[in-house]
Amino acid sequence: MTSHPGFHRINFSEVALGQRFYDPISAEYFVKQSETTAAMVTGLGDGTVPDEFDADDVVGIDL
């Protein structure tokens, strides 16, 4: 993930359930639904389709 002034980098496992985060691979925002899934809420995502994440995936949260 390149440096982005409005983000703090953390692992997916550190994201709280229900928290919105940025995925640098898809360049979209997601909301964490469980310890292994999140749903895209920007772009084509409507927050209903879960996507799998690994605990050590690096994501960004807004500062």
All heavy atoms as TSV, in Angstrom:
chain	resi	resn	atom	element	x	y	z
A	1	MET	N	N	0.858	-1.166	0.000
A	1	MET	CA	C	0.000	0.000	0.000
A	1	MET	C	C	0.900	1.222	0.000
A	1	MET	O	O	1.751	1.369	0.855
A	1	MET	CB	C	-0.889	-0.030	1.246
A	1	MET	CG	C	-1.804	1.120	1.366
A	1	MET	SD	S	-3.145	0.667	2.465
A	1	MET	CE	C	-3.075	1.944	3.634
A	2	THR	N	N	0.694	2.081	-0.943
A	2	THR	CA	C	1.493	3.301	-0.989
A	2	THR	C	C	1.042	4.241	0.119
A	2	THR	O	O	-0.059	4.142	0.631
A	2	THR	CB	C	1.347	3.997	-2.356
A	2	THR	OG1	O	-0.015	4.323	-2.547
A	2	THR	CG2	C	1.851	3.107	-3.474
A	3	SER	N	N	1.903	5.145	0.463
A	3	SER	CA	C	1.588	6.092	1.526
A	3	SER	C	C	0.426	6.986	1.095
A	3	SER	O	O	0.437	7.567	0.034
A	3	SER	CB	C	2.816	6.937	1.832
A	3	SER	OG	O	2.511	7.868	2.831
A	4	HIS	N	N	-0.570	7.053	1.924
A	4	HIS	CA	C	-1.746	7.876	1.665
A	4	HIS	C	C	-1.938	8.756	2.890
A	4	HIS	O	O	-2.054	8.254	4.000
A	4	HIS	CB	C	-2.965	6.977	1.435
A	4	HIS	CG	C	-4.138	7.698	0.882
A	4	HIS	ND1	N	-4.903	8.543	1.640
A	4	HIS	CD2	C	-4.684	7.713	-0.348
A	4	HIS	CE1	C	-5.880	9.034	0.895
A	4	HIS	NE2	N	-5.763	8.544	-0.310
A	5	PRO	N	N	-1.946	10.062	2.724
A	5	PRO	CA	C	-1.956	10.967	3.870
A	5	PRO	C	C	-3.146	10.820	4.811
A	5	PRO	O	O	-3.046	11.173	5.967
A	5	PRO	CB	C	-1.925	12.358	3.248
A	5	PRO	CG	C	-2.191	12.188	1.810
A	5	PRO	CD	C	-1.949	10.747	1.462
A	6	GLY	N	N	-4.259	10.293	4.359
A	6	GLY	CA	C	-5.437	10.194	5.217
A	6	GLY	C	C	-5.670	8.828	5.812
A	6	GLY	O	O	-6.716	8.572	6.384
A	7	PHE	N	N	-4.692	7.907	5.700
A	7	PHE	CA	C	-4.866	6.539	6.173
A	7	PHE	C	C	-3.815	6.139	7.191
A	7	PHE	O	O	-2.688	6.587	7.151
A	7	PHE	CB	C	-4.763	5.535	5.013
A	7	PHE	CG	C	-5.881	5.609	4.039
A	7	PHE	CD1	C	-5.620	5.873	2.710
A	7	PHE	CD2	C	-7.190	5.398	4.425
A	7	PHE	CE1	C	-6.647	5.935	1.792
A	7	PHE	CE2	C	-8.215	5.454	3.513
A	7	PHE	CZ	C	-7.947	5.723	2.192
A	8	HIS	N	N	-4.220	5.253	8.061
A	8	HIS	CA	C	-3.301	4.578	8.982
A	8	HIS	C	C	-3.309	3.105	8.591
A	8	HIS	O	O	-4.381	2.499	8.488
A	8	HIS	CB	C	-3.782	4.751	10.420
A	8	HIS	CG	C	-2.990	3.982	11.412
A	8	HIS	ND1	N	-1.685	4.287	11.725
A	8	HIS	CD2	C	-3.316	2.897	12.161
A	8	HIS	CE1	C	-1.250	3.432	12.620
A	8	HIS	NE2	N	-2.218	2.581	12.901
A	9	ARG	N	N	-2.143	2.522	8.356
A	9	ARG	CA	C	-2.040	1.125	7.933
A	9	ARG	C	C	-2.159	0.194	9.131
A	9	ARG	O	O	-1.487	0.390	10.136
A	9	ARG	CB	C	-0.704	0.886	7.247
A	9	ARG	CG	C	-0.574	1.581	5.933
A	9	ARG	CD	C	0.799	1.478	5.363
A	9	ARG	NE	N	1.240	0.077	5.319
A	9	ARG	CZ	C	2.352	-0.339	4.767
A	9	ARG	NH1	N	3.176	0.525	4.218
A	9	ARG	NH2	N	2.665	-1.610	4.762
A	10	ILE	N	N	-3.023	-0.828	9.006
A	10	ILE	CA	C	-3.167	-1.854	10.040
A	10	ILE	C	C	-3.465	-3.184	9.356
A	10	ILE	O	O	-3.788	-3.223	8.164
A	10	ILE	CB	C	-4.285	-1.521	11.054
A	10	ILE	CG1	C	-5.662	-1.469	10.383
A	10	ILE	CG2	C	-3.998	-0.232	11.792
A	10	ILE	CD1	C	-6.808	-1.357	11.382
A	11	ASN	N	N	-3.383	-4.257	10.114
A	11	ASN	CA	C	-3.771	-5.565	9.602
A	11	ASN	C	C	-5.279	-5.724	9.687
A	11	ASN	O	O	-5.923	-5.147	10.585
A	11	ASN	CB	C	-3.102	-6.687	10.407
A	11	ASN	CG	C	-1.626	-6.783	10.138
A	11	ASN	OD1	O	-1.146	-6.354	9.094
A	11	ASN	ND2	N	-0.900	-7.334	11.076
A	12	PHE	N	N	-5.826	-6.542	8.804
A	12	PHE	CA	C	-7.265	-6.784	8.795
A	12	PHE	C	C	-7.748	-7.272	10.157
A	12	PHE	O	O	-8.834	-6.893	10.605
A	12	PHE	CB	C	-7.627	-7.797	7.701
A	12	PHE	CG	C	-9.091	-8.108	7.639
A	12	PHE	CD1	C	-9.991	-7.201	7.113
A	12	PHE	CD2	C	-9.569	-9.321	8.116
A	12	PHE	CE1	C	-11.354	-7.481	7.070
A	12	PHE	CE2	C	-10.928	-9.615	8.066
A	12	PHE	CZ	C	-11.827	-8.699	7.544
A	13	SER	N	N	-6.949	-8.086	10.834
A	13	SER	CA	C	-7.348	-8.614	12.143
A	13	SER	C	C	-7.557	-7.519	13.179
A	13	SER	O	O	-8.277	-7.726	14.161
A	13	SER	CB	C	-6.305	-9.617	12.653
A	13	SER	OG	O	-5.059	-8.977	12.841
A	14	GLU	N	N	-6.965	-6.350	12.991
A	14	GLU	CA	C	-7.092	-5.240	13.939
A	14	GLU	C	C	-8.304	-4.354	13.675
A	14	GLU	O	O	-8.629	-3.488	14.494
A	14	GLU	CB	C	-5.834	-4.381	13.902
A	14	GLU	CG	C	-4.568	-5.127	14.283
A	14	GLU	CD	C	-3.343	-4.269	14.080
A	14	GLU	OE1	O	-3.023	-3.471	14.976
A	14	GLU	OE2	O	-2.717	-4.402	13.006
A	15	VAL	N	N	-8.963	-4.551	12.548
A	15	VAL	CA	C	-10.152	-3.765	12.208
A	15	VAL	C	C	-11.315	-4.262	13.062
A	15	VAL	O	O	-11.539	-5.473	13.184
A	15	VAL	CB	C	-10.495	-3.898	10.705
A	15	VAL	CG1	C	-11.767	-3.145	10.365
A	15	VAL	CG2	C	-9.332	-3.410	9.847
A	16	ALA	N	N	-12.061	-3.357	13.664
A	16	ALA	CA	C	-13.213	-3.726	14.494
A	16	ALA	C	C	-14.385	-4.146	13.613
A	16	ALA	O	O	-14.543	-3.645	12.486
A	16	ALA	CB	C	-13.621	-2.542	15.364
A	17	LEU	N	N	-15.206	-5.061	14.113
A	17	LEU	CA	C	-16.406	-5.453	13.373
A	17	LEU	C	C	-17.267	-4.217	13.139
A	17	LEU	O	O	-17.459	-3.398	14.034
A	17	LEU	CB	C	-17.199	-6.495	14.155
A	17	LEU	CG	C	-16.576	-7.882	14.253
A	17	LEU	CD1	C	-17.453	-8.798	15.103
A	17	LEU	CD2	C	-16.356	-8.490	12.889
A	18	GLY	N	N	-17.755	-4.071	11.929
A	18	GLY	CA	C	-18.572	-2.922	11.570
A	18	GLY	C	C	-17.786	-1.697	11.146
A	18	GLY	O	O	-18.365	-0.709	10.713
A	19	GLN	N	N	-16.454	-1.749	11.268
A	19	GLN	CA	C	-15.615	-0.606	10.908
A	19	GLN	C	C	-15.348	-0.577	9.410
A	19	GLN	O	O	-15.103	-1.595	8.782
A	19	GLN	CB	C	-14.292	-0.655	11.664
A	19	GLN	CG	C	-13.418	0.547	11.429
A	19	GLN	CD	C	-12.158	0.528	12.291
A	19	GLN	OE1	O	-11.854	-0.453	12.957
A	19	GLN	NE2	N	-11.438	1.624	12.274
A	20	ARG	N	N	-15.361	0.612	8.867
A	20	ARG	CA	C	-15.054	0.829	7.452
A	20	ARG	C	C	-13.541	0.946	7.280
A	20	ARG	O	O	-12.865	1.571	8.100
A	20	ARG	CB	C	-15.746	2.118	7.002
A	20	ARG	CG	C	-15.517	2.499	5.576
A	20	ARG	CD	C	-16.286	3.774	5.303
A	20	ARG	NE	N	-15.633	4.530	4.267
A	20	ARG	CZ	C	-16.265	5.143	3.281
A	20	ARG	NH1	N	-17.569	5.133	3.229
A	20	ARG	NH2	N	-15.599	5.802	2.375
A	21	PHE	N	N	-13.014	0.331	6.216
A	21	PHE	CA	C	-11.583	0.389	5.936
A	21	PHE	C	C	-11.351	0.406	4.438
A	21	PHE	O	O	-12.241	0.094	3.647
A	21	PHE	CB	C	-10.838	-0.783	6.598
A	21	PHE	CG	C	-11.210	-2.130	6.037
A	21	PHE	CD1	C	-10.512	-2.684	4.978
A	21	PHE	CD2	C	-12.267	-2.842	6.575
A	21	PHE	CE1	C	-10.857	-3.929	4.452
A	21	PHE	CE2	C	-12.621	-4.089	6.060
A	21	PHE	CZ	C	-11.907	-4.623	4.998
A	22	TYR	N	N	-10.140	0.784	4.060
A	22	TYR	CA	C	-9.742	0.879	2.655
A	22	TYR	C	C	-8.870	-0.317	2.290
A	22	TYR	O	O	-7.920	-0.645	3.009
A	22	TYR	CB	C	-8.957	2.168	2.438
A	22	TYR	CG	C	-8.496	2.385	1.026
A	22	TYR	CD1	C	-9.372	2.830	0.046
A	22	TYR	CD2	C	-7.176	2.157	0.672
A	22	TYR	CE1	C	-8.944	3.047	-1.252
A	22	TYR	CE2	C	-6.736	2.376	-0.626
A	22	TYR	CZ	C	-7.637	2.817	-1.579
A	22	TYR	OH	O	-7.204	3.016	-2.863
A	23	ASP	N	N	-9.207	-0.986	1.201
A	23	ASP	CA	C	-8.409	-2.101	0.697
A	23	ASP	C	C	-7.560	-1.605	-0.464
A	23	ASP	O	O	-8.107	-1.236	-1.512
A	23	ASP	CB	C	-9.324	-3.233	0.232
A	23	ASP	CG	C	-8.551	-4.360	-0.434
A	23	ASP	OD1	O	-7.439	-4.684	0.014
A	23	ASP	OD2	O	-9.067	-4.915	-1.423
A	24	PRO	N	N	-6.233	-1.569	-0.305
A	24	PRO	CA	C	-5.379	-1.026	-1.375
A	24	PRO	C	C	-5.334	-1.894	-2.627
A	24	PRO	O	O	-5.035	-1.389	-3.704
A	24	PRO	CB	C	-4.005	-0.946	-0.719
A	24	PRO	CG	C	-4.040	-1.960	0.357
A	24	PRO	CD	C	-5.465	-1.984	0.852
A	25	ILE	N	N	-5.652	-3.171	-2.523
A	25	ILE	CA	C	-5.631	-4.050	-3.703
A	25	ILE	C	C	-6.785	-3.720	-4.639
A	25	ILE	O	O	-6.602	-3.594	-5.841
A	25	ILE	CB	C	-5.637	-5.528	-3.282
A	25	ILE	CG1	C	-4.331	-5.843	-2.561
A	25	ILE	CG2	C	-5.835	-6.444	-4.492
A	25	ILE	CD1	C	-4.250	-7.218	-1.978
A	26	SER	N	N	-7.976	-3.568	-4.099
A	26	SER	CA	C	-9.132	-3.243	-4.941
A	26	SER	C	C	-9.344	-1.739	-5.080
A	26	SER	O	O	-10.127	-1.301	-5.911
A	26	SER	CB	C	-10.404	-3.868	-4.361
A	26	SER	OG	O	-10.695	-3.287	-3.099
A	27	ALA	N	N	-8.673	-0.959	-4.232
A	27	ALA	CA	C	-8.831	0.500	-4.188
A	27	ALA	C	C	-10.280	0.884	-3.895
A	27	ALA	O	O	-10.818	1.826	-4.467
A	27	ALA	CB	C	-8.328	1.151	-5.470
A	28	GLU	N	N	-10.896	0.143	-2.973
A	28	GLU	CA	C	-12.280	0.389	-2.568
A	28	GLU	C	C	-12.392	0.315	-1.049
A	28	GLU	O	O	-11.522	-0.215	-0.366
A	28	GLU	CB	C	-13.219	-0.663	-3.185
A	28	GLU	CG	C	-13.273	-0.665	-4.689
A	28	GLU	CD	C	-13.925	0.562	-5.310
A	28	GLU	OE1	O	-14.580	1.350	-4.586
A	28	GLU	OE2	O	-13.786	0.719	-6.526
A	29	TYR	N	N	-13.511	0.833	-0.530
A	29	TYR	CA	C	-13.808	0.753	0.892
A	29	TYR	C	C	-14.681	-0.462	1.177
A	29	TYR	O	O	-15.541	-0.823	0.378
A	29	TYR	CB	C	-14.539	2.007	1.373
A	29	TYR	CG	C	-13.619	3.162	1.646
A	29	TYR	CD1	C	-13.334	4.090	0.659
A	29	TYR	CD2	C	-13.035	3.324	2.897
A	29	TYR	CE1	C	-12.494	5.157	0.905
A	29	TYR	CE2	C	-12.189	4.400	3.158
A	29	TYR	CZ	C	-11.929	5.305	2.159
A	29	TYR	OH	O	-11.093	6.356	2.414
A	30	PHE	N	N	-14.439	-1.065	2.344
A	30	PHE	CA	C	-15.189	-2.228	2.809
A	30	PHE	C	C	-15.628	-1.976	4.243
A	30	PHE	O	O	-15.078	-1.115	4.924
A	30	PHE	CB	C	-14.302	-3.477	2.810
A	30	PHE	CG	C	-14.009	-4.043	1.453
A	30	PHE	CD1	C	-13.099	-3.412	0.614
A	30	PHE	CD2	C	-14.623	-5.197	1.015
A	30	PHE	CE1	C	-12.807	-3.932	-0.635
A	30	PHE	CE2	C	-14.344	-5.723	-0.238
A	30	PHE	CZ	C	-13.435	-5.094	-1.063
A	31	VAL	N	N	-16.599	-2.772	4.718
A	31	VAL	CA	C	-16.989	-2.795	6.119
A	31	VAL	C	C	-16.792	-4.219	6.607
A	31	VAL	O	O	-17.276	-5.175	5.989
A	31	VAL	CB	C	-18.453	-2.341	6.314
A	31	VAL	CG1	C	-18.911	-2.577	7.737
A	31	VAL	CG2	C	-18.613	-0.876	5.946
A	32	LYS	N	N	-16.065	-4.361	7.724
A	32	LYS	CA	C	-15.771	-5.684	8.259
A	32	LYS	C	C	-17.033	-6.315	8.827
A	32	LYS	O	O	-17.736	-5.710	9.625
A	32	LYS	CB	C	-14.688	-5.591	9.343
A	32	LYS	CG	C	-14.232	-6.946	9.842
A	32	LYS	CD	C	-13.013	-6.827	10.731
A	32	LYS	CE	C	-12.535	-8.179	11.209
A	32	LYS	NZ	N	-11.296	-8.048	12.003
A	33	GLN	N	N	-17.300	-7.567	8.399
A	33	GLN	CA	C	-18.495	-8.285	8.834
A	33	GLN	C	C	-18.196	-9.408	9.818
A	33	GLN	O	O	-19.032	-9.754	10.631
A	33	GLN	CB	C	-19.227	-8.875	7.633
A	33	GLN	CG	C	-19.759	-7.826	6.686
A	33	GLN	CD	C	-20.469	-8.448	5.511
A	33	GLN	OE1	O	-20.032	-9.448	4.968
A	33	GLN	NE2	N	-21.567	-7.842	5.120
A	34	SER	N	N	-17.012	-10.022	9.697
A	34	SER	CA	C	-16.615	-11.109	10.594
A	34	SER	C	C	-15.094	-11.135	10.654
A	34	SER	O	O	-14.433	-10.281	10.058
A	34	SER	CB	C	-17.148	-12.453	10.089
A	34	SER	OG	O	-16.406	-12.901	8.969
A	35	GLU	N	N	-14.541	-12.133	11.324
A	35	GLU	CA	C	-13.083	-12.227	11.439
A	35	GLU	C	C	-12.409	-12.545	10.106
A	35	GLU	O	O	-11.198	-12.390	9.981
A	35	GLU	CB	C	-12.703	-13.265	12.487
A	35	GLU	CG	C	-13.100	-12.865	13.893
A	35	GLU	CD	C	-12.548	-11.497	14.312
A	35	GLU	OE1	O	-11.357	-11.227	14.092
A	35	GLU	OE2	O	-13.329	-10.707	14.857
A	36	THR	N	N	-13.180	-12.966	9.100
A	36	THR	CA	C	-12.590	-13.331	7.805
A	36	THR	C	C	-13.258	-12.662	6.608
A	36	THR	O	O	-12.786	-12.817	5.490
A	36	THR	CB	C	-12.653	-14.858	7.585
A	36	THR	OG1	O	-14.020	-15.280	7.633
A	36	THR	CG2	C	-11.826	-15.594	8.622
A	37	THR	N	N	-14.347	-11.932	6.813
A	37	THR	CA	C	-15.055	-11.339	5.678
A	37	THR	C	C	-15.369	-9.866	5.882
A	37	THR	O	O	-15.460	-9.373	7.006
A	37	THR	CB	C	-16.384	-12.070	5.379
A	37	THR	OG1	O	-17.248	-11.927	6.511
A	37	THR	CG2	C	-16.175	-13.530	5.050
A	38	ALA	N	N	-15.546	-9.194	4.746
A	38	ALA	CA	C	-15.963	-7.798	4.724
A	38	ALA	C	C	-16.743	-7.586	3.434
A	38	ALA	O	O	-16.589	-8.345	2.468
A	38	ALA	CB	C	-14.767	-6.868	4.772
A	39	ALA	N	N	-17.569	-6.565	3.399
A	39	ALA	CA	C	-18.370	-6.268	2.217
A	39	ALA	C	C	-17.992	-4.907	1.656
A	39	ALA	O	O	-17.846	-3.939	2.402
A	39	ALA	CB	C	-19.860	-6.294	2.551
A	40	MET	N	N	-17.832	-4.851	0.328
A	40	MET	CA	C	-17.486	-3.600	-0.347
A	40	MET	C	C	-18.660	-2.629	-0.274
A	40	MET	O	O	-19.801	-3.011	-0.520
A	40	MET	CB	C	-17.129	-3.868	-1.814
A	40	MET	CG	C	-16.610	-2.654	-2.558
A	40	MET	SD	S	-16.335	-2.939	-4.322
A	40	MET	CE	C	-15.145	-4.244	-4.313
A	41	VAL	N	N	-18.344	-1.374	0.051
A	41	VAL	CA	C	-19.393	-0.360	0.164
A	41	VAL	C	C	-19.191	0.818	-0.786
A	41	VAL	O	O	-19.957	1.776	-0.752
A	41	VAL	CB	C	-19.539	0.144	1.623
A	41	VAL	CG1	C	-20.045	-0.972	2.523
A	41	VAL	CG2	C	-18.235	0.715	2.146
A	42	THR	N	N	-18.162	0.778	-1.625
A	42	THR	CA	C	-17.962	1.809	-2.641
A	42	THR	C	C	-17.819	1.126	-3.990
A	42	THR	O	O	-17.738	-0.096	-4.077
A	42	THR	CB	C	-16.708	2.660	-2.364
A	42	THR	OG1	O	-15.566	1.816	-2.276
A	42	THR	CG2	C	-16.856	3.473	-1.092
A	43	GLY	N	N	-17.755	1.909	-5.051
A	43	GLY	CA	C	-17.632	1.330	-6.390
A	43	GLY	C	C	-18.868	0.522	-6.726
A	43	GLY	O	O	-19.989	0.983	-6.565
A	44	LEU	N	N	-18.666	-0.712	-7.129
A	44	LEU	CA	C	-19.786	-1.589	-7.473
A	44	LEU	C	C	-20.415	-2.253	-6.260
A	44	LEU	O	O	-21.454	-2.899	-6.372
A	44	LEU	CB	C	-19.311	-2.675	-8.446
A	44	LEU	CG	C	-18.785	-2.183	-9.788
A	44	LEU	CD1	C	-18.254	-3.356	-10.613
A	44	LEU	CD2	C	-19.862	-1.447	-10.549
A	45	GLY	N	N	-19.786	-2.116	-5.094
A	45	GLY	CA	C	-20.277	-2.784	-3.893
A	45	GLY	C	C	-21.450	-2.090	-3.250
A	45	GLY	O	O	-21.501	-0.872	-3.149
A	46	ASP	N	N	-22.410	-2.905	-2.800
A	46	ASP	CA	C	-23.575	-2.360	-2.105
A	46	ASP	C	C	-23.637	-2.822	-0.655
A	46	ASP	O	O	-24.646	-2.674	0.016
A	46	ASP	CB	C	-24.858	-2.717	-2.838
A	46	ASP	CG	C	-25.103	-4.223	-2.911
A	46	ASP	OD1	O	-24.285	-4.997	-2.385
A	46	ASP	OD2	O	-26.130	-4.620	-3.496
A	47	GLY	N	N	-22.540	-3.438	-0.177
A	47	GLY	CA	C	-22.478	-3.868	1.214
A	47	GLY	C	C	-23.135	-5.194	1.494
A	47	GLY	O	O	-23.262	-5.581	2.651
A	48	THR	N	N	-23.554	-5.922	0.450
A	48	THR	CA	C	-24.258	-7.181	0.673
A	48	THR	C	C	-23.452	-8.427	0.311
A	48	THR	O	O	-23.796	-9.513	0.744
A	48	THR	CB	C	-25.581	-7.221	-0.118
A	48	THR	OG1	O	-25.292	-7.130	-1.520
A	48	THR	CG2	C	-26.504	-6.094	0.295
A	49	VAL	N	N	-22.401	-8.282	-0.482
A	49	VAL	CA	C	-21.630	-9.446	-0.929
A	49	VAL	C	C	-20.324	-9.534	-0.137
A	49	VAL	O	O	-19.478	-8.654	-0.250
A	49	VAL	CB	C	-21.334	-9.360	-2.446
A	49	VAL	CG1	C	-20.532	-10.560	-2.904
A	49	VAL	CG2	C	-22.624	-9.236	-3.240
A	50	PRO	N	N	-20.169	-10.598	0.674
A	50	PRO	CA	C	-18.941	-10.725	1.464
A	50	PRO	C	C	-17.737	-11.113	0.614
A	50	PRO	O	O	-17.867	-11.804	-0.396
A	50	PRO	CB	C	-19.274	-11.822	2.466
A	50	PRO	CG	C	-20.364	-12.609	1.847
A	50	PRO	CD	C	-21.112	-11.668	0.943
A	51	ASP	N	N	-16.575	-10.644	1.025
A	51	ASP	CA	C	-15.304	-10.955	0.387
A	51	ASP	C	C	-14.371	-11.421	1.500
A	51	ASP	O	O	-14.419	-10.892	2.610
A	51	ASP	CB	C	-14.750	-9.710	-0.305
A	51	ASP	CG	C	-13.632	-10.007	-1.278
A	51	ASP	OD1	O	-13.329	-11.194	-1.496
A	51	ASP	OD2	O	-13.055	-9.057	-1.808
A	52	GLU	N	N	-13.533	-12.409	1.213
A	52	GLU	CA	C	-12.645	-12.949	2.241
A	52	GLU	C	C	-11.345	-12.147	2.346
A	52	GLU	O	O	-10.799	-11.714	1.337
A	52	GLU	CB	C	-12.329	-14.410	1.952
A	52	GLU	CG	C	-13.514	-15.316	2.168
A	52	GLU	CD	C	-13.134	-16.788	2.098
A	52	GLU	OE1	O	-11.932	-17.113	2.165
A	52	GLU	OE2	O	-14.058	-17.602	1.987
A	53	PHE	N	N	-10.870	-11.994	3.578
A	53	PHE	CA	C	-9.608	-11.343	3.878
A	53	PHE	C	C	-8.821	-12.242	4.823
A	53	PHE	O	O	-9.409	-12.945	5.646
A	53	PHE	CB	C	-9.831	-9.980	4.552
A	53	PHE	CG	C	-10.295	-8.909	3.623
A	53	PHE	CD1	C	-11.629	-8.789	3.282
A	53	PHE	CD2	C	-9.399	-8.012	3.079
A	53	PHE	CE1	C	-12.065	-7.796	2.413
A	53	PHE	CE2	C	-9.815	-7.010	2.213
A	53	PHE	CZ	C	-11.146	-6.909	1.882
A	54	ASP	N	N	-7.499	-12.205	4.712
A	54	ASP	CA	C	-6.630	-12.891	5.656
A	54	ASP	C	C	-6.342	-11.958	6.817
A	54	ASP	O	O	-6.319	-10.729	6.653
A	54	ASP	CB	C	-5.308	-13.295	5.003
A	54	ASP	CG	C	-5.490	-14.383	3.960
A	54	ASP	OD1	O	-6.402	-15.224	4.134
A	54	ASP	OD2	O	-4.729	-14.401	2.984
A	55	ALA	N	N	-6.107	-12.531	7.989
A	55	ALA	CA	C	-5.854	-11.721	9.188
A	55	ALA	C	C	-4.686	-10.768	9.025
A	55	ALA	O	O	-4.692	-9.663	9.550
A	55	ALA	CB	C	-5.624	-12.632	10.385
A	56	ASP	N	N	-3.674	-11.165	8.241
A	56	ASP	CA	C	-2.483	-10.320	8.082
A	56	ASP	C	C	-2.510	-9.431	6.852
A	56	ASP	O	O	-1.516	-8.782	6.531
A	56	ASP	CB	C	-1.220	-11.167	8.108
A	56	ASP	CG	C	-1.163	-12.182	6.976
A	56	ASP	OD1	O	-2.175	-12.381	6.284
A	56	ASP	OD2	O	-0.091	-12.781	6.782
A	57	ASP	N	N	-3.650	-9.346	6.161
A	57	ASP	CA	C	-3.769	-8.415	5.030
A	57	ASP	C	C	-3.650	-6.984	5.550
A	57	ASP	O	O	-4.274	-6.630	6.549
A	57	ASP	CB	C	-5.120	-8.567	4.320
A	57	ASP	CG	C	-5.207	-9.823	3.464
A	57	ASP	OD1	O	-4.166	-10.428	3.177
A	57	ASP	OD2	O	-6.336	-10.178	3.076
A	58	VAL	N	N	-2.848	-6.172	4.879
A	58	VAL	CA	C	-2.676	-4.772	5.275
A	58	VAL	C	C	-3.770	-3.944	4.622
A	58	VAL	O	O	-3.979	-4.002	3.415
A	58	VAL	CB	C	-1.277	-4.251	4.879
A	58	VAL	CG1	C	-1.145	-2.772	5.209
A	58	VAL	CG2	C	-0.211	-5.051	5.585
A	59	VAL	N	N	-4.488	-3.187	5.446
A	59	VAL	CA	C	-5.562	-2.318	4.977
A	59	VAL	C	C	-5.355	-0.937	5.583
A	59	VAL	O	O	-4.459	-0.735	6.399
A	59	VAL	CB	C	-6.957	-2.887	5.353
A	59	VAL	CG1	C	-7.172	-4.241	4.693
A	59	VAL	CG2	C	-7.131	-2.992	6.859
A	60	GLY	N	N	-6.182	0.005	5.213
A	60	GLY	CA	C	-6.066	1.359	5.756
A	60	GLY	C	C	-7.346	1.802	6.420
A	60	GLY	O	O	-8.434	1.472	5.964
A	61	ILE	N	N	-7.203	2.527	7.520
A	61	ILE	CA	C	-8.360	3.151	8.146
A	61	ILE	C	C	-8.155	4.653	8.100
A	61	ILE	O	O	-7.032	5.141	8.150
A	61	ILE	CB	C	-8.590	2.658	9.583
A	61	ILE	CG1	C	-7.362	2.888	10.455
A	61	ILE	CG2	C	-9.016	1.204	9.607
A	61	ILE	CD1	C	-7.610	2.639	11.925
A	62	ASP	N	N	-9.242	5.378	7.959
A	62	ASP	CA	C	-9.163	6.836	7.907
A	62	ASP	C	C	-8.662	7.386	9.228
A	62	ASP	O	O	-8.994	6.884	10.290
A	62	ASP	CB	C	-10.538	7.440	7.599
A	62	ASP	CG	C	-11.015	7.118	6.193
A	62	ASP	OD1	O	-10.164	7.002	5.287
A	62	ASP	OD2	O	-12.245	6.990	6.005
A	63	LEU	N	N	-7.845	8.421	9.127
A	63	LEU	CA	C	-7.342	9.077	10.348
A	63	LEU	C	C	-8.356	10.043	10.887
A	63	LEU	O	O	-9.216	10.514	10.271
A	63	LEU	CB	C	-6.045	9.819	10.048
A	63	LEU	CG	C	-4.869	8.931	9.686
A	63	LEU	CD1	C	-3.652	9.775	9.327
A	63	LEU	CD2	C	-4.526	8.003	10.828
